[in-house]
């Protein structure tokens, strides 16, 4: 099971091949400062909220591993592509604001710097929003999260089903 402390360790990243029982295929990564560096393995998992840990300096999401799989290279490629395009977007917009416009010498520079932060964060907002909309379209407005269960009996039922 993945474990990270302040963004360093291992983490599940990605969701592919969702099934009606809420399970999905994800890839476990070695992370440094929340950035995925090396894929370790893929697995079919379902969220198990009864295993969540949330304390002041530690946050851990619980998952029930249903099946171990070989690495899903399409998922790995998608993660690396997203990281590359996000970095390219941040650097290009940074060049525009700080190099081309030179907002430090601009009279309204103090207002343009927060605008750059917002623009540089757009890919991450888009990712969050698109996942939320995809989930709402699949499960409806009332559902909390894919495969999430607060009830230990539900988690046990999923273990027995798989």
C-alpha positions as CSV (number, residue, x, y, z in Angstrom):
1,X,0.0,0.0,0.0
2,X,1.3,3.5,-0.8
3,X,2.5,5.7,2.0
4,X,3.8,9.3,1.8
5,X,4.9,11.9,4.2
6,X,4.8,15.5,3.1
7,X,4.7,14.5,-0.6
8,X,7.6,12.0,-0.4
9,X,7.1,8.3,-0.6
10,X,4.7,6.3,-2.8
11,X,1.2,7.3,-4.0
12,X,-1.5,6.0,-6.3
13,X,-1.9,8.3,-9.3
14,X,-4.5,8.0,-12.1
15,X,-7.8,6.3,-12.6
16,X,-8.6,4.1,-15.6
17,X,-11.0,1.3,-16.5
18,X,-13.7,2.2,-14.0
19,X,-16.1,-0.6,-13.2
20,X,-19.7,-0.4,-11.8
21,X,-18.5,-1.6,-8.4
22,X,-16.4,1.6,-8.0
23,X,-13.1,-0.1,-8.6
24,X,-10.5,1.3,-11.0
25,X,-7.0,0.7,-12.2
26,X,-4.3,3.0,-10.8
27,X,-0.5,3.1,-10.8
28,X,1.6,3.4,-7.7
29,X,4.5,5.9,-8.0
30,X,7.5,6.9,-6.1
31,X,6.9,10.6,-5.4
32,X,9.1,13.5,-4.3
33,X,7.4,16.7,-3.3
34,X,4.1,15.3,-4.7
35,X,5.7,14.8,-8.2
36,X,5.5,11.3,-9.6
37,X,9.0,10.1,-10.5
38,X,9.1,6.4,-11.0
39,X,6.1,4.0,-11.6
40,X,6.3,0.9,-9.4
41,X,3.2,-1.1,-10.3
42,X,-0.5,-0.9,-11.3
43,X,-3.4,-2.3,-9.4
44,X,-7.2,-2.5,-9.5
45,X,-8.3,-0.8,-6.3
46,X,-11.4,0.6,-4.6
47,X,-11.5,3.5,-2.1
48,X,-12.0,2.4,1.5
49,X,-12.7,5.4,3.6
50,X,-12.6,3.3,6.8
51,X,-8.8,3.1,6.3
52,X,-8.3,6.9,5.9
53,X,-5.8,8.6,8.2
54,X,-5.9,12.4,8.7
55,X,-3.7,13.9,11.4
56,X,-1.9,17.3,11.5
57,X,1.1,16.3,9.4
58,X,-0.1,13.1,7.8
59,X,-2.8,12.3,5.4
60,X,-3.4,8.9,3.9
61,X,-6.3,7.7,1.7
62,X,-7.4,4.1,2.3
63,X,-7.6,1.7,-0.7
64,X,-8.6,-1.9,-0.9
65,X,-6.4,-3.6,-3.4
66,X,-8.5,-6.0,-5.5
67,X,-5.9,-7.2,-8.1
68,X,-2.2,-6.6,-8.8
69,X,-1.4,-5.8,-12.4
70,X,1.6,-5.1,-14.5
71,X,2.4,-1.5,-15.1
72,X,-0.2,0.3,-17.3
73,X,2.2,2.1,-19.6
74,X,-0.7,4.1,-21.1
75,X,-1.4,5.5,-17.6
76,X,2.3,6.2,-17.1
77,X,2.6,8.0,-20.4
78,X,-0.5,10.1,-19.6
79,X,1.0,11.1,-16.2
80,X,4.3,12.1,-17.7
81,X,2.6,14.0,-20.6
82,X,0.4,15.9,-18.1
83,X,3.5,16.8,-16.0
84,X,5.4,17.9,-19.1
85,X,2.6,20.0,-20.6
86,X,1.9,21.6,-17.1
87,X,5.5,22.5,-16.7
88,X,5.6,23.9,-20.3
89,X,2.5,25.9,-19.6
90,X,3.9,27.3,-16.3
91,X,7.2,28.2,-17.8
92,X,5.7,29.8,-21.0
93,X,3.2,31.9,-19.0
94,X,6.0,32.8,-16.5
95,X,8.2,33.9,-19.4
96,X,5.3,36.0,-20.7
97,X,4.5,37.7,-17.4
98,X,8.1,38.0,-16.0
99,X,10.2,38.2,-19.2
100,X,8.0,39.8,-21.8
101,X,5.8,42.1,-19.7
102,X,8.4,42.5,-17.0
103,X,5.8,42.8,-14.3
104,X,8.3,43.8,-11.7
105,X,8.8,47.2,-13.5
106,X,5.2,47.4,-14.5
107,X,3.1,50.0,-12.5
108,X,0.4,47.3,-11.9
109,X,2.9,44.5,-11.4
110,X,1.6,43.7,-8.0
111,X,-1.8,42.9,-9.6
112,X,-0.3,40.9,-12.4
113,X,1.7,38.4,-10.3
114,X,-1.4,36.8,-8.7
115,X,-2.9,36.6,-12.2
116,X,0.2,34.6,-13.3
117,X,-0.3,32.2,-10.4
118,X,-3.9,31.6,-11.4
119,X,-3.0,31.1,-15.1
120,X,-0.1,28.8,-14.2
121,X,-2.5,26.7,-12.1
122,X,-5.1,26.3,-14.8
123,X,-4.0,22.7,-15.9
124,X,-4.5,21.4,-12.4
125,X,-7.9,23.1,-12.0
126,X,-8.9,21.7,-15.4
127,X,-7.9,18.2,-14.2
128,X,-9.8,18.5,-11.0
129,X,-12.9,19.9,-12.7
130,X,-12.9,17.3,-15.5
131,X,-12.7,14.4,-13.0
132,X,-15.5,15.9,-11.0
133,X,-17.7,16.3,-14.0
134,X,-16.9,12.8,-15.3
135,X,-17.8,11.3,-12.0
136,X,-21.0,13.3,-11.7
137,X,-22.0,12.2,-15.2
138,X,-21.4,8.6,-14.3
139,X,-22.8,8.4,-10.7
140,X,-25.1,11.4,-10.4
141,X,-24.9,14.5,-8.1
142,X,-25.4,12.6,-4.8
143,X,-22.4,10.4,-4.9
144,X,-19.4,11.5,-2.9
145,X,-16.4,9.8,-4.6
146,X,-15.8,6.9,-6.9
147,X,-15.8,3.6,-5.0
148,X,-15.7,5.4,-1.7
149,X,-17.2,3.6,1.2
150,X,-17.5,4.7,4.9
151,X,-19.1,1.5,5.9
152,X,-16.7,-1.3,6.9
153,X,-19.4,-3.8,5.8
154,X,-19.3,-2.4,2.3
155,X,-15.5,-2.8,2.2
156,X,-15.8,-6.4,3.4
157,X,-18.5,-7.1,0.7
158,X,-16.1,-5.7,-1.9
159,X,-13.3,-7.9,-0.6
160,X,-15.5,-11.0,-0.9
161,X,-16.8,-10.0,-4.4
162,X,-13.3,-9.9,-5.8
